[in-house]
């Protein structure tokens, strides 16, 4: 494994797991007030395109990153779209 | 310009501008309650590594994406780190 591959894989790993804490926090608190709907709509679309790009150029790090981070962005997007106005209080919900 | 380059550039453009609405909303409202600190810390670190990776493999789309989205993530991270607890109300501040 070359240094470049290690850096690329670490970057891919970090930007992949980056949304895990946000998804976890949003699932737990259902608080989406400070989250920007356009941001997660664009992230969803962008990660779909990155996935397509990765398939076309056969780049696994880019593909994996965007499959997972796109999935996490979709969860947050869903929670933002389905949040009832004023639903701020942490809500213990079974997943 | 090949189809692959168009898809890659569009993906890069979308994931670059994706954080603009979030940064704008956070600057305007100073509401960072629903934002996950670990997420933006990891995004900051991840985009730095992606930038390094892009330089090493001479990939302009990946470099541009991560310079700008990393910059936007840093703004949001700064606002999250400097937010005073309970600072929820939109605050008109000169930038």
N, CA and C atoms of all chains as a GROMACS GRO file, in nm:
protein
  570
    1UNK      N    1   0.085  -0.120   0.000
    1UNK     CA    2   0.000   0.000   0.000
    1UNK      C    3   0.089   0.125   0.000
    2UNK      N    4   0.072   0.208  -0.103
    2UNK     CA    5   0.157   0.327  -0.110
    2UNK      C    6   0.103   0.435  -0.017
    3UNK      N    7   0.186   0.537   0.006
    3UNK     CA    8   0.143   0.649   0.092
    3UNK      C    9   0.019   0.715   0.034
    4UNK      N   10   0.018   0.732  -0.098
    4UNK     CA   11  -0.096   0.797  -0.163
    4UNK      C   12  -0.224   0.719  -0.136
    5UNK      N   13  -0.215   0.587  -0.147
    5UNK     CA   14  -0.334   0.505  -0.125
    5UNK      C   15  -0.380   0.515   0.020
    6UNK      N   16  -0.283   0.519   0.111
    6UNK     CA   17  -0.318   0.530   0.254
    6UNK      C   18  -0.388   0.662   0.280
    7UNK      N   19  -0.335   0.772   0.222
    7UNK     CA   20  -0.395   0.905   0.242
    7UNK      C   21  -0.535   0.907   0.182
    8UNK      N   22  -0.548   0.851   0.059
    8UNK     CA   23  -0.678   0.850  -0.007
    8UNK      C   24  -0.779   0.767   0.072
    9UNK      N   25  -0.734   0.652   0.122
    9UNK     CA   26  -0.825   0.564   0.198
    9UNK      C   27  -0.864   0.628   0.330
   10UNK      N   28  -0.769   0.696   0.397
   10UNK     CA   29  -0.799   0.763   0.525
   10UNK      C   30  -0.896   0.878   0.501
   11UNK      N   31  -0.873   0.955   0.391
   11UNK     CA   32  -0.963   1.065   0.356
   11UNK      C   33  -1.102   1.009   0.328
   12UNK      N   34  -1.106   0.898   0.253
   12UNK     CA   35  -1.235   0.836   0.219
   12UNK      C   36  -1.304   0.789   0.346
   13UNK      N   37  -1.226   0.724   0.435
   13UNK     CA   38  -1.283   0.673   0.561
   13UNK      C   39  -1.341   0.789   0.643
   14UNK      N   40  -1.262   0.898   0.658
   14UNK     CA   41  -1.308   1.011   0.742
   14UNK      C   42  -1.432   1.077   0.684
   15UNK      N   43  -1.430   1.105   0.552
   15UNK     CA   44  -1.547   1.174   0.495
   15UNK      C   45  -1.666   1.078   0.487
   16UNK      N   46  -1.639   0.947   0.497
   16UNK     CA   47  -1.750   0.851   0.500
   16UNK      C   48  -1.815   0.850   0.638
   17UNK      N   49  -1.731   0.840   0.742
   17UNK     CA   50  -1.789   0.830   0.876
   17UNK      C   51  -1.829   0.967   0.930
   18UNK      N   52  -1.791   1.075   0.859
   18UNK     CA   53  -1.815   1.210   0.911
   18UNK      C   54  -1.962   1.230   0.946
   19UNK      N   55  -2.050   1.173   0.863
   19UNK     CA   56  -2.194   1.199   0.885
   19UNK      C   57  -2.255   1.106   0.988
   20UNK      N   58  -2.180   1.004   1.032
   20UNK     CA   59  -2.237   0.910   1.131
   20UNK      C   60  -2.279   0.984   1.258
   21UNK      N   61  -2.190   1.070   1.318
   21UNK     CA   62  -2.236   1.141   1.440
   21UNK      C   63  -2.356   1.230   1.414
   22UNK      N   64  -2.359   1.297   1.296
   22UNK     CA   65  -2.474   1.385   1.266
   22UNK      C   66  -2.601   1.302   1.250
   23UNK      N   67  -2.591   1.191   1.179
   23UNK     CA   68  -2.710   1.106   1.162
   23UNK      C   69  -2.757   1.053   1.297
   24UNK      N   70  -2.660   1.009   1.380
   24UNK     CA   71  -2.694   0.955   1.513
   24UNK      C   72  -2.763   1.064   1.597
   25UNK      N   73  -2.702   1.186   1.598
   25UNK     CA   74  -2.759   1.294   1.679
   25UNK      C   75  -2.898   1.331   1.631
   26UNK      N   76  -2.915   1.334   1.499
   26UNK     CA   77  -3.045   1.376   1.444
   26UNK      C   78  -3.151   1.269   1.469
   27UNK      N   79  -3.112   1.141   1.458
   27UNK     CA   80  -3.207   1.031   1.486
   27UNK      C   81  -3.250   1.039   1.632
   28UNK      N   82  -3.152   1.069   1.722
   28UNK     CA   83  -3.180   1.067   1.864
   28UNK      C   84  -3.263   1.189   1.905
   29UNK      N   85  -3.224   1.306   1.855
   29UNK     CA   86  -3.290   1.428   1.904
   29UNK      C   87  -3.406   1.471   1.815
   30UNK      N   88  -3.408   1.422   1.690
   30UNK     CA   89  -3.507   1.468   1.591
   30UNK      C   90  -3.502   1.620   1.573
   31UNK      N   91  -3.396   1.681   1.624
   31UNK     CA   92  -3.381   1.826   1.609
   31UNK      C   93  -3.310   1.853   1.476
   32UNK      N   94  -3.385   1.909   1.382
   32UNK     CA   95  -3.326   1.938   1.251
   32UNK      C   96  -3.329   2.087   1.223
   33UNK      N   97  -3.364   2.165   1.328
   33UNK     CA   98  -3.389   2.309   1.304
   33UNK      C   99  -3.267   2.378   1.242
   34UNK      N  100  -3.148   2.343   1.290
   34UNK     CA  101  -3.030   2.416   1.242
   34UNK      C  102  -2.973   2.354   1.114
   35UNK      N  103  -3.031   2.243   1.070
   35UNK     CA  104  -2.979   2.178   0.949
   35UNK      C  105  -3.040   2.243   0.826
   36UNK      N  106  -2.960   2.262   0.723
   36UNK     CA  107  -3.007   2.328   0.601
   36UNK      C  108  -3.060   2.224   0.503
   37UNK      N  109  -3.189   2.236   0.468
   37UNK     CA  110  -3.250   2.141   0.373
   37UNK      C  111  -3.178   2.143   0.239
   38UNK      N  112  -3.152   2.264   0.181
   38UNK     CA  113  -3.081   2.264   0.052
   38UNK      C  114  -2.948   2.190   0.058
   39UNK      N  115  -2.876   2.206   0.169
   39UNK     CA  116  -2.746   2.139   0.181
   39UNK      C  117  -2.760   1.988   0.165
   40UNK      N  118  -2.859   1.929   0.235
   40UNK     CA  119  -2.869   1.782   0.230
   40UNK      C  120  -2.933   1.734   0.101
   41UNK      N  121  -3.016   1.818   0.038
   41UNK     CA  122  -3.067   1.782  -0.096
   41UNK      C  123  -2.952   1.778  -0.196
   42UNK      N  124  -2.868   1.881  -0.190
   42UNK     CA  125  -2.755   1.891  -0.285
   42UNK      C  126  -2.654   1.779  -0.257
   43UNK      N  127  -2.630   1.750  -0.127
   43UNK     CA  128  -2.536   1.642  -0.092
   43UNK      C  129  -2.585   1.510  -0.148
   44UNK      N  130  -2.716   1.487  -0.135
   44UNK     CA  131  -2.775   1.363  -0.187
   44UNK      C  132  -2.748   1.352  -0.338
   45UNK      N  133  -2.780   1.458  -0.410
   45UNK     CA  134  -2.762   1.458  -0.556
   45UNK      C  135  -2.613   1.446  -0.591
   46UNK      N  136  -2.531   1.521  -0.519
   46UNK     CA  137  -2.387   1.520  -0.547
   46UNK      C  138  -2.325   1.384  -0.524
   47UNK      N  139  -2.364   1.317  -0.417
   47UNK     CA  140  -2.305   1.185  -0.387
   47UNK      C  141  -2.351   1.082  -0.489
   48UNK      N  142  -2.474   1.098  -0.541
   48UNK     CA  143  -2.519   1.007  -0.649
   48UNK      C  144  -2.430   1.025  -0.771
   49UNK      N  145  -2.400   1.152  -0.804
   49UNK     CA  146  -2.316   1.178  -0.922
   49UNK      C  147  -2.172   1.130  -0.899
   50UNK      N  148  -2.120   1.150  -0.775
   50UNK     CA  149  -1.985   1.102  -0.744
   50UNK      C  150  -1.980   0.950  -0.760
   51UNK      N  151  -2.088   0.884  -0.717
   51UNK     CA  152  -2.093   0.739  -0.729
   51UNK      C  153  -2.087   0.697  -0.875
   52UNK      N  154  -2.162   0.768  -0.958
   52UNK     CA  155  -2.161   0.739  -1.102
   52UNK      C  156  -2.021   0.762  -1.159
   53UNK      N  157  -1.961   0.875  -1.122
   53UNK     CA  158  -1.826   0.909  -1.169
   53UNK      C  159  -1.728   0.800  -1.128
   54UNK      N  160  -1.739   0.755  -1.002
   54UNK     CA  161  -1.646   0.654  -0.949
   54UNK      C  162  -1.658   0.524  -1.027
   55UNK      N  163  -1.782   0.487  -1.062
   55UNK     CA  164  -1.803   0.363  -1.138
   55UNK      C  165  -1.738   0.376  -1.275
   56UNK      N  166  -1.755   0.494  -1.336
   56UNK     CA  167  -1.703   0.514  -1.472
   56UNK      C  168  -1.551   0.514  -1.474
   57UNK      N  169  -1.488   0.563  -1.366
   57UNK     CA  170  -1.341   0.565  -1.369
   57UNK      C  171  -1.282   0.454  -1.284
   58UNK      N  172  -1.373   0.363  -1.237
   58UNK     CA  173  -1.330   0.245  -1.160
   58UNK      C  174  -1.246   0.285  -1.038
   59UNK      N  175  -1.300   0.382  -0.957
   59UNK     CA  176  -1.224   0.426  -0.840
   59UNK      C  177  -1.301   0.384  -0.714
   60UNK      N  178  -1.250   0.279  -0.646
   60UNK     CA  179  -1.320   0.221  -0.531
   60UNK      C  180  -1.332   0.320  -0.414
   61UNK      N  181  -1.220   0.390  -0.375
   61UNK     CA  182  -1.235   0.482  -0.261
   61UNK      C  183  -1.348   0.584  -0.281
   62UNK      N  184  -1.356   0.643  -0.402
   62UNK     CA  185  -1.460   0.744  -0.426
   62UNK      C  186  -1.597   0.677  -0.422
   63UNK      N  187  -1.608   0.554  -0.477
   63UNK     CA  188  -1.737   0.486  -0.480
   63UNK      C  189  -1.787   0.454  -0.340
   64UNK      N  190  -1.699   0.393  -0.260
   64UNK     CA  191  -1.740   0.353  -0.124
   64UNK      C  192  -1.780   0.474  -0.042
   65UNK      N  193  -1.695   0.578  -0.050
   65UNK     CA  194  -1.722   0.702   0.027
   65UNK      C  195  -1.861   0.753  -0.003
   66UNK      N  196  -1.893   0.758  -0.131
   66UNK     CA  197  -2.018   0.824  -0.168
   66UNK      C  198  -2.141   0.736  -0.152
   67UNK      N  199  -2.120   0.603  -0.158
   67UNK     CA  200  -2.234   0.513  -0.130
   67UNK      C  201  -2.278   0.529   0.016
   68UNK      N  202  -2.177   0.531   0.107
   68UNK     CA  203  -2.210   0.537   0.250
   68UNK      C  204  -2.250   0.678   0.292
   69UNK      N  205  -2.166   0.780   0.251
   69UNK     CA  206  -2.202   0.916   0.297
   69UNK      C  207  -2.331   0.960   0.231
   70UNK      N  208  -2.356   0.912   0.108
   70UNK     CA  209  -2.484   0.943   0.043
   70UNK      C  210  -2.599   0.881   0.121
   71UNK      N  211  -2.578   0.759   0.170
   71UNK     CA  212  -2.682   0.692   0.250
   71UNK      C  213  -2.709   0.768   0.379
   72UNK      N  214  -2.602   0.814   0.445
   72UNK     CA  215  -2.618   0.890   0.570
   72UNK      C  216  -2.687   1.023   0.542
   73UNK      N  217  -2.648   1.088   0.432
   73UNK     CA  218  -2.710   1.218   0.397
   73UNK      C  219  -2.859   1.197   0.370
   74UNK      N  220  -2.892   1.081   0.312
   74UNK     CA  221  -3.033   1.051   0.283
   74UNK      C  222  -3.113   1.036   0.413
   75UNK      N  223  -3.051   0.970   0.514
   75UNK     CA  224  -3.119   0.955   0.644
   75UNK      C  225  -3.149   1.092   0.704
   76UNK      N  226  -3.045   1.179   0.701
   76UNK     CA  227  -3.061   1.314   0.760
   76UNK      C  228  -3.163   1.394   0.680
   77UNK      N  229  -3.159   1.378   0.547
   77UNK     CA  230  -3.254   1.448   0.459
   77UNK      C  231  -3.396   1.402   0.492
   78UNK      N  232  -3.414   1.271   0.509
   78UNK     CA  233  -3.547   1.215   0.543
   78UNK      C  234  -3.598   1.274   0.674
   79UNK      N  235  -3.508   1.278   0.775
   79UNK     CA  236  -3.549   1.331   0.907
   79UNK      C  237  -3.583   1.480   0.898
   80UNK      N  238  -3.507   1.551   0.813
   80UNK     CA  239  -3.535   1.695   0.795
   80UNK      C  240  -3.670   1.713   0.726
   81UNK      N  241  -3.696   1.633   0.622
   81UNK     CA  242  -3.821   1.647   0.546
   81UNK      C  243  -3.942   1.606   0.629
   82UNK      N  244  -3.922   1.510   0.720
   82UNK     CA  245  -4.038   1.458   0.794
   82UNK      C  246  -4.051   1.520   0.933
   83UNK      N  247  -3.958   1.611   0.968
   83UNK     CA  248  -3.964   1.673   1.102
   83UNK      C  249  -4.087   1.761   1.111
   84UNK      N  250  -4.161   1.744   1.224
   84UNK     CA  251  -4.278   1.831   1.241
   84UNK      C  252  -4.224   1.961   1.298
   85UNK      N  253  -4.275   2.077   1.248
   85UNK     CA  254  -4.227   2.205   1.301
   85UNK      C  255  -4.237   2.206   1.453
   86UNK      N  256  -4.128   2.256   1.515
   86UNK     CA  257  -4.132   2.271   1.662
   86UNK      C  258  -4.097   2.142   1.732
   87UNK      N  259  -4.055   2.036   1.653
   87UNK     CA  260  -4.019   1.908   1.716
   87UNK      C  261  -3.874   1.918   1.761
   88UNK      N  262  -3.844   1.985   1.871
   88UNK     CA  263  -3.706   2.010   1.912
   88UNK      C  264  -3.661   1.912   2.020
   89UNK      N  265  -3.757   1.873   2.104
   89UNK     CA  266  -3.716   1.797   2.223
   89UNK      C  267  -3.662   1.660   2.180
   90UNK      N  268  -3.557   1.611   2.248
   90UNK     CA  269  -3.506   1.476   2.218
   90UNK      C  270  -3.618   1.375   2.234
   91UNK      N  271  -3.632   1.290   2.141
   91UNK     CA  272  -3.742   1.192   2.143
   91UNK      C  273  -3.680   1.054   2.138
   92UNK      N  274  -3.703   0.976   2.242
   92UNK     CA  275  -3.648   0.838   2.240
   92UNK      C  276  -3.738   0.757   2.150
   93UNK      N  277  -3.686   0.714   2.041
   93UNK     CA  278  -3.768   0.634   1.948
   93UNK      C  279  -3.694   0.504   1.922
   94UNK      N  280  -3.764   0.398   1.909
   94UNK     CA  281  -3.696   0.271   1.870
   94UNK      C  282  -3.668   0.284   1.722
   95UNK      N  283  -3.548   0.243   1.682
   95UNK     CA  284  -3.513   0.255   1.538
   95UNK      C  285  -3.579   0.144   1.459
   96UNK      N  286  -1.495   1.791  -2.388
   96UNK     CA  287  -1.523   1.742  -2.252
   96UNK      C  288  -1.601   1.611  -2.259
   97UNK      N  289  -1.548   1.504  -2.198
   97UNK     CA  290  -1.617   1.376  -2.207
   97UNK      C  291  -1.730   1.371  -2.103
   98UNK      N  292  -1.818   1.274  -2.122
   98UNK     CA  293  -1.932   1.258  -2.029
   98UNK      C  294  -1.879   1.236  -1.887
   99UNK      N  295  -1.774   1.158  -1.876
   99UNK     CA  296  -1.719   1.128  -1.743
   99UNK      C  297  -1.672   1.257  -1.676
  100UNK      N  298  -1.606   1.343  -1.753
  100UNK     CA  299  -1.556   1.468  -1.695
  100UNK      C  300  -1.671   1.558  -1.654
  101UNK      N  301  -1.777   1.557  -1.736
  101UNK     CA  302  -1.895   1.641  -1.705
  101UNK      C  303  -1.957   1.592  -1.574
  102UNK      N  304  -1.972   1.458  -1.561
  102UNK     CA  305  -2.034   1.401  -1.440
  102UNK      C  306  -1.946   1.432  -1.318
  103UNK      N  307  -1.814   1.414  -1.335
  103UNK     CA  308  -1.721   1.441  -1.225
  103UNK      C  309  -1.724   1.586  -1.184
  104UNK      N  310  -1.726   1.675  -1.284
  104UNK     CA  311  -1.726   1.819  -1.255
  104UNK      C  312  -1.857   1.861  -1.189
  105UNK      N  313  -1.970   1.805  -1.236
  105UNK     CA  314  -2.102   1.837  -1.178
  105UNK      C  315  -2.107   1.786  -1.033
  106UNK      N  316  -2.056   1.664  -1.012
  106UNK     CA  317  -2.052   1.608  -0.876
  106UNK      C  318  -1.965   1.696  -0.786
  107UNK      N  319  -1.851   1.738  -0.840
  107UNK     CA  320  -1.758   1.823  -0.764
  107UNK      C  321  -1.826   1.956  -0.733
  108UNK      N  322  -1.893   2.012  -0.834
  108UNK     CA  323  -1.961   2.141  -0.814
  108UNK      C  324  -2.068   2.129  -0.705
  109UNK      N  325  -2.152   2.023  -0.714
  109UNK     CA  326  -2.263   2.007  -0.617
  109UNK      C  327  -2.209   1.986  -0.476
  110UNK      N  328  -2.110   1.896  -0.461
  110UNK     CA  329  -2.062   1.869  -0.325
  110UNK      C  330  -1.978   1.987  -0.273
  111UNK      N  331  -1.936   2.075  -0.366
  111UNK     CA  332  -1.864   2.196  -0.322
  111UNK      C  333  -1.963   2.298  -0.270
  112UNK      N  334  -2.070   2.322  -0.348
  112UNK     CA  335  -2.164   2.427  -0.307
  112UNK      C  336  -2.261   2.375  -0.202
  113UNK      N  337  -2.262   2.243  -0.177
  113UNK     CA  338  -2.361   2.186  -0.085
  113UNK      C  339  -2.359   2.255   0.050
  114UNK      N  340  -2.240   2.292   0.097
  114UNK     CA  341  -2.230   2.351   0.231
  114UNK      C  342  -2.259   2.500   0.232
  115UNK      N  343  -2.272   2.563   0.114
  115UNK     CA  344  -2.297   2.708   0.112
  115UNK      C  345  -2.428   2.742   0.186
  116UNK      N  346  -2.542   2.672   0.154
  116UNK     CA  347  -2.665   2.707   0.227
  116UNK      C  348  -2.651   2.684   0.377
  117UNK      N  349  -2.581   2.575   0.417
  117UNK     CA  350  -2.564   2.547   0.562
  117UNK      C  351  -2.479   2.655   0.626
  118UNK      N  352  -2.371   2.694   0.560
  118UNK     CA  353  -2.286   2.800   0.617
  118UNK      C  354  -2.364   2.930   0.627
  119UNK      N  355  -2.438   2.963   0.518
  119UNK     CA  356  -2.518   3.086   0.518
  119UNK      C  357  -2.620   3.084   0.632
  120UNK      N  358  -2.694   2.971   0.645
  120UNK     CA  359  -2.798   2.962   0.748
  120UNK      C  360  -2.736   2.974   0.887
  121UNK      N  361  -2.621   2.908   0.906
  121UNK     CA  362  -2.558   2.909   1.039
  121UNK      C  363  -2.503   3.046   1.072
  122UNK      N  364  -2.445   3.114   0.971
  122UNK     CA  365  -2.393   3.250   0.993
  122UNK      C  366  -2.508   3.342   1.033
  123UNK      N  367  -2.623   3.323   0.962
  123UNK     CA  368  -2.737   3.413   0.983
  123UNK      C  369  -2.805   3.385   1.118
  124UNK      N  370  -2.826   3.259   1.149
  124UNK     CA  371  -2.905   3.227   1.268
  124UNK      C  372  -2.818   3.201   1.391
  125UNK      N  373  -2.689   3.170   1.366
  125UNK     CA  374  -2.598   3.131   1.477
  125UNK      C  375  -2.656   3.011   1.554
  126UNK      N  376  -2.756   2.945   1.496
  126UNK     CA  377  -2.814   2.827   1.560
  126UNK      C  378  -2.732   2.706   1.517
  127UNK      N  379  -2.657   2.649   1.611
  127UNK     CA  380  -2.575   2.533   1.577
  127UNK      C  381  -2.617   2.412   1.661
  128UNK      N  382  -2.734   2.427   1.729
  128UNK     CA  383  -2.772   2.323   1.826
  128UNK      C  384  -2.784   2.186   1.762
  129UNK      N  385  -2.840   2.182   1.642
  129UNK     CA  386  -2.864   2.050   1.581
  129UNK      C  387  -2.743   2.001   1.502
  130UNK      N  388  -2.640   2.084   1.493
  130UNK     CA  389  -2.522   2.043   1.416
  130UNK      C  390  -2.431   1.959   1.504
  131UNK      N  391  -2.373   1.855   1.448
  131UNK     CA  392  -2.288   1.764   1.525
  131UNK      C  393  -2.143   1.811   1.516
  132UNK      N  394  -2.084   1.844   1.631
  132UNK     CA  395  -1.944   1.889   1.634
  132UNK      C  396  -1.849   1.783   1.577
  133UNK      N  397  -1.864   1.654   1.619
  133UNK     CA  398  -1.773   1.554   1.561
  133UNK      C  399  -1.780   1.549   1.409
  134UNK      N  400  -1.900   1.566   1.355
  134UNK     CA  401  -1.914   1.559   1.209
  134UNK      C  402  -1.828   1.665   1.142
  135UNK      N  403  -1.834   1.790   1.193
  135UNK     CA  404  -1.761   1.896   1.123
  135UNK      C  405  -1.611   1.892   1.154
  136UNK      N  406  -1.575   1.835   1.270
  136UNK     CA  407  -1.432   1.813   1.297
  136UNK      C  408  -1.375   1.712   1.199
  137UNK      N  409  -1.451   1.603   1.181
  137UNK     CA  410  -1.405   1.495   1.092
  137UNK      C  411  -1.405   1.542   0.947
  138UNK      N  412  -1.507   1.620   0.911
  138UNK     CA  413  -1.512   1.673   0.773
  138UNK      C  414  -1.392   1.761   0.745
  139UNK      N  415  -1.357   1.843   0.846
  139UNK     CA  416  -1.241   1.932   0.831
  139UNK      C  417  -1.115   1.848   0.805
  140UNK      N  418  -1.094   1.748   0.888
  140UNK     CA  419  -0.975   1.664   0.875
  140UNK      C  420  -0.979   1.586   0.744
  141UNK      N  421  -1.098   1.532   0.712
  141UNK     CA  422  -1.112   1.453   0.590
  141UNK      C  423  -1.085   1.533   0.465
  142UNK      N  424  -1.136   1.657   0.462
  142UNK     CA  425  -1.116   1.739   0.341
  142UNK      C  426  -0.970   1.781   0.327
  143UNK      N  427  -0.901   1.798   0.442
  143UNK     CA  428  -0.757   1.826   0.434
  143UNK      C  429  -0.684   1.708   0.369
  144UNK      N  430  -0.722   1.586   0.411
  144UNK     CA  431  -0.656   1.467   0.356
  144UNK      C  432  -0.692   1.449   0.209
  145UNK      N  433  -0.820   1.475   0.174
  145UNK     CA  434  -0.860   1.465   0.032
  145UNK      C  435  -0.779   1.563  -0.052
  146UNK      N  436  -0.756   1.683   0.004
  146UNK     CA  437  -0.677   1.783  -0.069
  146UNK      C  438  -0.536   1.732  -0.093
  147UNK      N  439  -0.478   1.671   0.010
  147UNK     CA  440  -0.342   1.616  -0.002
  147UNK      C  441  -0.342   1.506  -0.109
  148UNK      N  442  -0.442   1.418  -0.100
  148UNK     CA  443  -0.453   1.307  -0.196
  148UNK      C  444  -0.465   1.362  -0.338
  149UNK      N  445  -0.546   1.466  -0.354
  149UNK     CA  446  -0.569   1.524  -0.488
  149UNK      C  447  -0.439   1.582  -0.544
  150UNK      N  448  -0.361   1.646  -0.458
  150UNK     CA  449  -0.234   1.704  -0.504
  150UNK      C  450  -0.141   1.592  -0.550
  151UNK      N  451  -0.139   1.485  -0.471
  151UNK     CA  452  -0.047   1.374  -0.502
  151UNK      C  453  -0.084   1.305  -0.633
  152UNK      N  454  -0.215   1.297  -0.663
  152UNK     CA  455  -0.253   1.228  -0.787
  152UNK      C  456  -0.290   1.327  -0.897
  153UNK      N  457  -0.262   1.459  -0.867
  153UNK     CA  458  -0.286   1.564  -0.968
  153UNK      C  459  -0.429   1.561  -1.020
  154UNK      N  460  -0.527   1.560  -0.926
  154UNK     CA  461  -0.668   1.555  -0.969
  154UNK      C  462  -0.736   1.686  -0.930
  155UNK      N  463  -0.758   1.774  -1.027
  155UNK     CA  464  -0.811   1.909  -1.002
  155UNK      C  465  -0.953   1.904  -0.943
  156UNK      N  466  -1.048   1.824  -1.000
  156UNK     CA  467  -1.184   1.824  -0.942
  156UNK      C  468  -1.183   1.792  -0.792
  157UNK      N  469  -1.107   1.690  -0.752
  157UNK     CA  470  -1.105   1.652  -0.610
  157UNK      C  471  -1.040   1.765  -0.528
  158UNK      N  472  -0.936   1.828  -0.582
  158UNK     CA  473  -0.868   1.934  -0.508
  158UNK      C  474  -0.959   2.054  -0.486
  159UNK      N  475  -1.023   2.101  -0.594
  159UNK     CA  476  -1.109   2.220  -0.584
  159UNK      C  477  -1.225   2.194  -0.487
  160UNK      N  478  -1.288   2.075  -0.505
  160UNK     CA  479  -1.401   2.039  -0.418
  160UNK      C  480  -1.361   2.050  -0.272
  161UNK      N  481  -1.246   1.993  -0.239
  161UNK     CA  482  -1.211   1.984  -0.097
  161UNK      C  483  -1.153   2.111  -0.041
  162UNK      N  484  -1.093   2.196  -0.126
  162UNK     CA  485  -1.047   2.327  -0.078
  162UNK      C  486  -1.166   2.411  -0.034
  163UNK      N  487  -1.271   2.412  -0.121
  163UNK     CA  488  -1.387   2.499  -0.094
  163UNK      C  489  -1.476   2.437   0.014
  164UNK      N  490  -1.510   2.306  -0.002
  164UNK     CA  491  -1.601   2.247   0.099
  164UNK      C  492  -1.530   2.239   0.234
  165UNK      N  493  -1.400   2.221   0.231
  165UNK     CA  494  -1.324   2.222   0.356
  165UNK      C  495  -1.330   2.360   0.420
  166UNK      N  496  -1.321   2.464   0.337
  166UNK     CA  497  -1.331   2.601   0.388
  166UNK      C  498  -1.467   2.628   0.450
  167UNK      N  499  -1.573   2.581   0.381
  167UNK     CA  500  -1.709   2.600   0.434
  167UNK      C  501  -1.728   2.520   0.563
  168UNK      N  502  -1.675   2.399   0.566
  168UNK     CA  503  -1.688   2.316   0.688
  168UNK      C  504  -1.615   2.383   0.804
  169UNK      N  505  -1.506   2.452   0.772
  169UNK     CA  506  -1.429   2.522   0.876
  169UNK      C  507  -1.510   2.639   0.934
  170UNK      N  508  -1.582   2.710   0.846
  170UNK     CA  509  -1.667   2.821   0.892
  170UNK      C  510  -1.773   2.767   0.989
  171UNK      N  511  -1.837   2.657   0.948
  171UNK     CA  512  -1.945   2.600   1.031
  171UNK      C  513  -1.885   2.546   1.162
  172UNK      N  514  -1.767   2.485   1.151
  172UNK     CA  515  -1.699   2.433   1.270
  172UNK      C  516  -1.668   2.547   1.366
  173UNK      N  517  -1.618   2.658   1.310
  173UNK     CA  518  -1.585   2.776   1.394
  173UNK      C  519  -1.709   2.827   1.466
  174UNK      N  520  -1.821   2.836   1.391
  174UNK     CA  521  -1.946   2.886   1.451
  174UNK      C  522  -1.996   2.790   1.558
  175UNK      N  523  -1.978   2.661   1.534
  175UNK     CA  524  -2.021   2.560   1.633
  175UNK      C  525  -1.934   2.572   1.759
  176UNK      N  526  -1.803   2.588   1.740
  176UNK     CA  527  -1.711   2.594   1.854
  176UNK      C  528  -1.729   2.723   1.934
  177UNK      N  529  -1.768   2.832   1.864
  177UNK     CA  530  -1.776   2.960   1.935
  177UNK      C  531  -1.918   2.994   1.976
  178UNK      N  532  -2.016   2.906   1.945
  178UNK     CA  533  -2.157   2.935   1.981
  178UNK      C  534  -2.171   2.932   2.132
  179UNK      N  535  -2.237   3.040   2.184
  179UNK     CA  536  -2.261   3.041   2.328
  179UNK      C  537  -2.384   2.954   2.353
  180UNK      N  538  -2.379   2.866   2.457
  180UNK     CA  539  -2.496   2.782   2.485
  180UNK      C  540  -2.622   2.866   2.492
  181UNK      N  541  -2.729   2.814   2.425
  181UNK     CA  542  -2.859   2.885   2.432
  181UNK      C  543  -2.867   2.996   2.330
  182UNK      N  544  -2.762   3.013   2.243
  182UNK     CA  545  -2.766   3.121   2.144
  182UNK      C  546  -2.846   3.071   2.022
  183UNK      N  547  -2.978   3.069   2.031
  183UNK     CA  548  -3.061   3.010   1.926
  183UNK      C  549  -3.119   3.115   1.834
  184UNK      N  550  -3.148   3.234   1.893
  184UNK     CA  551  -3.225   3.332   1.813
  184UNK      C  552  -3.138   3.382   1.699
  185UNK      N  553  -3.202   3.403   1.579
  185UNK     CA  554  -3.126   3.461   1.467
  185UNK      C  555  -3.065   3.594   1.509
  186UNK      N  556  -2.941   3.611   1.480
  186UNK     CA  557  -2.869   3.732   1.521
  186UNK      C  558  -2.818   3.801   1.395
  187UNK      N  559  -2.860   3.924   1.372
  187UNK     CA  560  -2.809   3.996   1.253
  187UNK      C  561  -2.671   4.046   1.290
  188UNK      N  562  -2.570   3.992   1.227
  188UNK     CA  563  -2.433   4.034   1.258
  188UNK      C  564  -2.366   4.077   1.130
  189UNK      N  565  -2.284   4.180   1.134
  189UNK     CA  566  -2.207   4.211   1.012
  189UNK      C  567  -2.097   4.107   1.002
  190UNK      N  568  -2.072   4.061   0.882
  190UNK     CA  569  -1.968   3.954   0.865
  190UNK      C  570  -1.829   4.014   0.878
   0.00000   0.00000   0.00000
